[in-house]
Amino acid sequence: MLNFTEEDFAVYEEARKLTEETSKTDPENEPFKSKYSARELLQNLKNKIENAIEDHSSEDLVLQSACLCYHLGLNYAETEEVSSGEEYLGRCNQKFRDHRTNPKCVVAVISTLNQLGILWTRRSETQKSLEFLKEAETVYNDFTANVDEVPWGVHELFQPGDHPKSDHDRKAELENVHTLTLYYLAQVYGKLDESLKSAKLCHITLKRQLASRQYDPIDWALNCATLSQYFVQTDDYSRARHCLASASCIFQEVLEKHPEAIETSGEEVDQDIEEIQHRRADISWCWLKYCIALLIDSSDESESQLEGADVGDNERGGAPVEEGPDDYKIPERFDSLELDTWEEKVPDVKVESFEQARRLFIAGQQFVTESKQYYVLDGHVSDYIEIVKDHSQLYRLLARFEPDLERRCKMHKRRIDLLVPILDKINPQFFLHICQQLFFEVAETYSAMVDLKLEIRHQSGGEPTPHVIKKINTLISKSIEYFQKFHDSLRSPQGVMPDEFEENLVRPMLVGHFYIARLYGKYISAEMEARIQWLGSSCEHYKCVVDYCKKHPSASKAVENELELCEEMVQFTPVRIDSMRRGVL
């Protein structure tokens, strides 16, 4: 290379070694020591080349100068001097302007644009980041479409000509930097709420990484499992399951190398093993979310069928993702992976019978167990409780398929057994929002049990036994108790109920009163005074809903369906009470 001596080559290699290797062992109090030393070496080389350009410019010298600006820009960015990093990367980009598809620097051009994309993303300038990354994509497309020569690697301008890389390695380096472009584009489109494009690009990136075998198995598996959640949200269960199966298959590589990650637990776990356990739990949690979503869709469809609704074709798990007008196409499958074992764990179509739902439920329970092996209550309170709530949802959804009402009631009792003990273990002062969620769900669950017991009583005919009456009334009291706990949790520390509630609390607060009002109307007693007293309490809670909506009209939208009934009950309940007192009813 013109004006480069053996000593210069050695200086560049030393700077590279400092950056890529030595910096990993820098002391904590000097975390950038090696990179500062590398910067000095790179700056000296750049000064020498700039002087040579003044004497006798050439394409190679210009490209070398641009590449050194790239390495210096990267150095400044990695040492948290972002403004200087942007300056050097911008200077590099300008120097490359007339050499975009030159095979000697095309990899460096794309890498520069990628880094500018990352830099502007970190500054929350997402649109500007997108512009640089789209330009990187264009450079790659132009080069591969119009240039037949093999691209050079990003370091080859600073290596002796007698040690060239193979054509295969050179092409692989170009493909790898393009894969990074697609990966960064996926993140940017996600930030821009263009979730379809983001999902497509993420899928394409994973496919390319798999084909090139350039991936970290933990990261790849976690990204693939995360992608599955997009397909779950779009009801594309076939793709969602495929992504989850692929994630588990690749993660198995990690578990086979580190079997102790499954067997070891406790506080004295190696950091790397803990990371494996953490990500295994995350992937299992994604599987759990899949099971819940499919049960929700299936139970909604099951209820529609019972109501005689036209539900259309039920042969597949969900609508396919629309490809849209852009150029990105989702690869159908990761063909190199053997996934039968993983995909057979759960269906990818809506379930129609209790047995089918039970199979999905059992799989979901296994994923609950795996998730809770890492997410324990001590140290992961919020995540642990979310998993327990998901477990509760599994029982709730399975109950929808259970034709036997007694067994369905037992499933709801299992939910109570999961949720109530948590409330005894956490402090509402520190976990108020979580406690509010649990109070409400427990109250709803008791209410569901009340309805089931009343339906059983209705189907059995005849007068209920004292035992049945006591059971129903006890369940009603428990439901009211937990709705009241939810309402009490809304009070200020001084015990005062707010005059107006935050928007996210308006509906649950009002629906809580609606539930309580209905529950008071379900108590069973032969004593007239008790029934009158319960009806009075019922009317009070209906009135709470009506009065709040009159005082805050915007709240009416939150309870459109319930408000009309509340108004009717406020109007007619006193009439009914009066009739009962007069012996008419």
N, C-alpha and C positions, 0 to 999 in steps of 0.2 A: 504494500500500500504506500502511495507516494508520501515522502517525508516522515514515514513511521519506521523507527529503528526497532531492533530486537528489544532494546531497553524500554521503548515506548509500549510495545506489546505487553511486556512484563508489568509495566506500571498499570495498564488497564486491567490486566488479570488480577493484580493485587487489589485494585479498587473493587473489582467484582467479588473477590473472595471476602473482603472486609464487609461488603454489603450483604452477601447471601449466606455466609457461614459464621465469620467471627462475631458479627453483631448479635447472634443468638446467645452468646455467653457474656455479653457486656454486663458489668455490675449494675445493681439496681440504682445506685446513686449516680451513675453515668450511663443511662440507657442508650444514648446515641453516640457513644464514644467512637465506635468503629465507623459509623456512617459519617461522622464529621471528618475522620481521617480519609475515608473514601472520597468525600466531597473535595477535599483539598487536592487529591491526586487527579480527579476528573477535571477540576478547574485549571490545573496546570496544563493538562493535555489540551484542553479547549483553547487556552491562551496560545499555545504553540501552533495549533492549527489555524487560529485566526490570523496570526502573524504570517503563516505560510500563504494564506489566501490573499493577503495584501501584496505579497511578492508575486504569486503566480496562482491564480484561482483555477480550480478544476472541479468537475462534478463530484469526484470522490471526496475531495476536501470539504465541499459544501455539505455533502451527505454525512461525513464524519462530524462536522460541526453541529449539524442538526441533531444527530444521534446523541452527542454529548449533552446538548441542551435537554434532550429527553431524560437522560440518566440523572442529570442534575435536578431537573424538575421533580422527578420521582424521589430523589434523595431529600429535597426540601419538604415535599409532601409527607414523606414517612417520618420526618423529624418534627412534624407539627408546625412547620413554617409555611403555611398554606399560600399566603400571598406571593412569596418568592417562588414557590412551586408552580403557581399559576403563571407567573411571569415567564419562567423558563419553558414550560410546556407550550405556552402561547407563542413564544419565540420559535420554538422547534416546529410547531405547526405551520408557522409562516414560512420558515425556510424550506419545508417540504412541499409548499404550495404547488410548485411546478414539477414535482417529482412523485406525484401521488401513486402512480402504478409502476414505478421503477422497481424491478425485481430486487435490487440491492437494498431497498429501504421500505418496501410495502408493509412488511411486518412491523417495523418501527412506526410507520405512519398510523396504522390501525391501533397499535399500542398507545400512541400519544393521544389519539382521539378517545380511546377508552378511558385513559387516566383523566382527561378533561371532563368526560362524562361523570366519572366518580366524584371529581372535585366539586362540580356544580351541584350534584345530588346532595353532597354533605352540606352545602350552603342552602339547601332547600330551594334551589333554582332548578326545579324539575324540568321545565320546558327547555331551558338552555342546555341542560344535560342531554335531553332527548335529541336536540339538534346535533350535538357532537357524535352521539352514538349512531344516529341514522347516517351521518356522514361516514363513520367507520364502516357501517354495513354497505354503503354505496361503493366505497373504495374496494372492499373485498369482492363485491359482485362484479365491478368493472374489471378488476384484475383477472379473476378466474374466467370471465367471459371473453376477454380480449387479448390476454398476454399468455403466450405459450411457454415462456421461460420459467425456470424453477425459482421461487423466491428465496432470498437469503434470510438467515436467522438474524435476530436483533443484535447479536454481538459480532457477527462475522466481518463487519467493516473494521474491526480492531483485532483481527486474528491473522496470523501469517497465512499466505495463500497456499502453502503446502500442507495445510491441515483442514481441508474443506469438510463440511458436513455432508452426509449422504443426501441424495435427492429426496429420499423417503422422509428423513428427519426434517429437512427443510419444509417440505409440504405439510408435515404434521404440525410444525410450529405455526404456520399460517392458519391451519384449521383450528388450532387451540386458541389463538388470539381471537379468531372469529367466534368461537364458542363463548368466549368471555364477553364479547360484544352482545351476543344474544342473551346471555345471562343477565347482563346489566340492563338491557332493554326490558327484560321481563320485570325487573324490579321497578324501573321507571314507569312502565305502563301500569303497574300495580299502584304506585303512588298517584297516578293520574286517574285512578278509578276505571281504567280500561281493563277490567278483569279478564275478559275473553282473550285479548291479545297477550296479556301477561301469562295466562295459563298455557296458551299455545307455545309461546316462546320458552317457558319453563320446560314444557314437555319435549320440545325440540332440543333444548340444551341437554337435558338428561339423556336423550337418545344419542346425541353426539358424544357425550362423555363416555357412555357405555361402549359405543363402537370403537372409540380410540383408547379405551381403558385408562383414560386420564381422569381419575376421580378418587376422592376420599370416600370409602364405603359408608362411613357414618354420615357425612354430609349428604351424600347422594341419596341414601335411604330416607333421611329426614326430609329432604326437599321433595322427594317423590311422595312420601306419605302426606306432606303438607299440601301438595298439588291435588291429592285425592279429595281433599275437602272442598275444593272448587267444584269438582265434578259431582260431589254429593249435593252441593247447593243447587246445581242445575239439573238434578234428578238423573244424571247420567251414571247409573250405578255400575254399568259394565266397565267403563273407563276408570271409575273410582276404585272398584275392586282390583282391577288390573294394576293400578298404581300402588295400592296397598300391598298386594301380593309381591310386586317387584321390589318394593321397599323391604319387606320381610326377607325376601330371597337374598338380596344384597347384604342386608344386615347380618344374615346368617354367617357370611364370611368373617365378620368381626367376632361373632360368638364362638365360632370354631377355633379361632386363634386365641381367644381369651375365655375359655369355659368357666374360669373363676368368676366372671362377671355375673353368671347365673347363680353360682353357689355361694358367693361371698356377700355378707351384709354386715351392717353395723357402722360405727363411727370410724373405725380404723381401716377404711377402704382407700386404696390407692386412687389418686386423682383421675388417672386415665380410666381405671375400672369404674369409678363413679360416673364419669362421662358416658361410658357405654351403657350403664344401668339407666342413666337419665334418658338417653335417646331411645333405648328399648321401651321404656315406659311411655315416651311420647308417641312412638309408632303404635303401640298397643292402644293408647288413648284415641288415636285417629281411627283405628279399627272399631273401637267402641262407638265413636260418633257415627260411623257408617251404619252399624247395626241399629242404632237408635233412629237415624234418619229413614232407613228402609222400613222399619216397623211403623214409623209415623205415617209415611206415604201409604203403606199397605193397610194400616188400620183406617185411615181416611177413606181409602177406596173400599174397604170392607163395609164401612158404615154406609157409604153411598150406595153400594149394591143392596144392602138391607132396605134402604129407603126407595129402591127401584130406580135410582138415577142411572143415566146413560154414562158409563165410565169409559167407553171406548176400548181400544186395544190394550190388553193387559199382558201381552206376551213378553215385554221387555221391561227392564228396570227403570227406564226413564227416557225422556226425549234426548236425542243426540245433540251434541253441542253444534250450534250453527257455525259454519266456517267463516261467514262474514266476507266483506269485500276485500280484506287485505290479502297479502301474498303468503301468509303463514298457514301451513297446513299441519294439523296434529297427526303425528305418526300413529298408526292404529295400535301397534303393540311393540313392546321391547322383545323382539323376536329371539334374541340370543338367550333369553332366560327360560328355564324350565319351571313353570309356575303352577302346574296342576295341583300339587300338594297344598299350596297356599290358597288357590282360588276355590278349591273344594270345601274350604272351611265354612263359607257362607254363600248364599245365593246372590245373584245379581238381578233378580226379578222380584217383583212384589209377591209377598206370600199371601195365601188365601185361606189357609186352615190353621187351626190351633197347633197341629203337629209341625207345620212349616214354621210358624212363628216361634214355637218352642225351640226349634233347632237354632234359629237366629238368636234367641234369648240366651241359650246355653253358651254359644260362642261369645256373646257379649259379656257374660259373667266371667269367662276365662280372661277376657281383655281387661275387665275390672281388676281381677286378681293381679295380673301382670303390671298394670299401671300403679297399683297400690304398693307394689314391692319397692318402688322408689319414692312415690309421693305418699309419705306417711304423715300423720297428723302433727307430730313433733318436728317442726322445721318447714313443713309445706302445707300450712293450714288451709289456705284458700284453694290450692289445687286438690288437696285431699278431699275437701268438702264437695268440690265440683264433681269429682269422680263418684262420690257417694250419691250425690244428687242424680248423676247419670244412671247409677245402679237402680235408684228409685224409679227413674223413667222406664227402665227396662221392664220392671214389674208392672208399672201402670199400663204400658203398651201391650204387654202380653195379656193382661186382664181383659183387654178389648176383644181378644179372640176366644176367651174362655166362655163356653156356653153355660157352665154350671155356676150359678150365682154365689153359692157358698164358697166355692174355690176361688172365685173372683174376689170375694171379700177378704179371704185369707191372703191373697196377693197384696192387697192394699194394706193389710195389717203388717205384712213384711216390710212395706215401705216405712210405716211408722217405726218399726223396730230398727231400721237403718238410720232414720233422721233424728229421732228424739234424743238418743244418747249423745249426739254431737252437741246439742244445746246445753247439756250438762258439763261439757268439757271446754267450752270457749267462753270468753268474757265479752258480753255485749258492748262493753265500753270500748273495746278495741276492734271488735268485729260486728259492729252494729248492722251494717248492710247485709252481711251473711245471715245474721240472726233473723232479720226481717224476712228474708227469703225463706228461711226454714220454718218460721212461724206460719207463714202463709201457706206453704206447701203442706205442712202437717195438718193445718186446719182444713184445707181442701180435701185432703185424703180422708180425714174423718167424715167429712160431708159426703164423700162418695160412698163410704161404708154405710152411712145412714140411708142413702137412697137405695142401696142394694138390699139392706135389711127390710126396708119398707116394701120393696118389690117382692121379696121372698114371702113376707107376711101376706101380701095381696094374693100371690099365687096359691098359697096354702089354703086360703079361705077360712071362714070361721073367726071366732074371737081369738086375739092373741093371748098367750099365757102371760102370767106376771113376769116370768123370766124373760120372755121376748120383749115385753114392754120396758123392763128395766134395762135390758141391753141396748135397745134403740135410744132410750132417753139418755143413757150414759154416753153413747157415741155423740149424740147431739150436744151434750154439755161439753165434751172434750173439744169438739169442733169450735163451739162458741168461745171456749177458753183460749184457744190458740189464735183465733181471729182477734180476740180482745188483747192478747199479748202483742200481736202485730200492731194494733192501734195504739197501745200504750208505748210501744217503741218509737212512735212518731212524736211523742211529747218532747219538749225541751228538757234540759237537765233540771229545771225547776219544776217539772211536772205539768207544764202548761201546753195545751194542744194549740198548734198554730192556727191563726185565722185563715191562712191560705197556704196550700201545700205546693211543693215543687212539682213541676209538670210530670216528672217520671213517677211521682207518688200518688198523683190524683186518682188514676183509675184503680190501682190496688186498694187505696183507702176507701173509695166509694163502693167498689165491688165487695170489700170486706163487710161493710154495713149491709149490703144487699143480701149476702150469704147469711149473715146473722139473722136478718129479718125473716128470711125463708125458714131458717132452722127453728126459730121460736114457733113458727106455725106448724112444725112437724112433731112437737112433743105430744105424747099420748097420756091422757089421764081421764078418768071418769068424773073427776071433781070439776065442777063448773068454775069455781073461783080461780083454780090453777090455770084453766084454759083461758079465762078472761085476762088473767095477769100476763100470760105468755103472748096473747094477741096484742095487748097493750105494748109490751116490750118490742114485739115485731113492728108495730106501727111507728114506734120511736125511731127505729133504725131506717125504715123506709123514709121517714121524714128527714133524717140526717142527709140522705142522698138528695132529696128534693130541695131542701133549704140551701145546701152548699151550691147546687147548680143555679139556684135563683140569685144567690149572692155573687157567684162567679160564673157567669153565663158560658164562658169558654169551656168550662168543665163538662158541659152537656155533651160535647162531641165524644168525650172519653167513655161515656156510658149511654150512648144512644139507645141501645137495645133494652137496657135495664130501666132507664129513667121513666119511660111511659108506664111500665108496670108499677113502679114506685109511686107515681102520682095517683094511679087508680087505687092502690092499696091505702094510701094516706086518706083518700076520699071515702072509701067504703068500709075500712076496718072499724072506725068508730060506730058506724051504723050497725055493723055486725055485732059488736060488743053490746050495744044497746038492746038489740034483739035478743041476745043471749040472756041479758039481765031480766028482760021481760018474759023470758020463757018461750019466746017464739022459735028459737033455734035450740 
